[in-house]
């Protein structure tokens, strides 16, 4: 999912995956910016924040070991 017009600063990420094992979410932004982490796929919906994110378009991704995955970004 992409988010356009991010003003810069802090962004919140919400992710949910299915299955068991390790999942990963990531935010990619301007100037090679990347914020990501691994998490337990069985843990339910979780939220994180990334600070110092440059202004512009952000791309959020999430990948889990099984079933559907959902990601959202908020600012």
Secondary structure, 3 states (H helix, E strand, C coil): CEEEEECCEEEEEEEEEECCCEEEEEEECHHHCEEEEEEEHHHCCEEEEEEEECCEEEEEEEECCEEEEEEEEEC
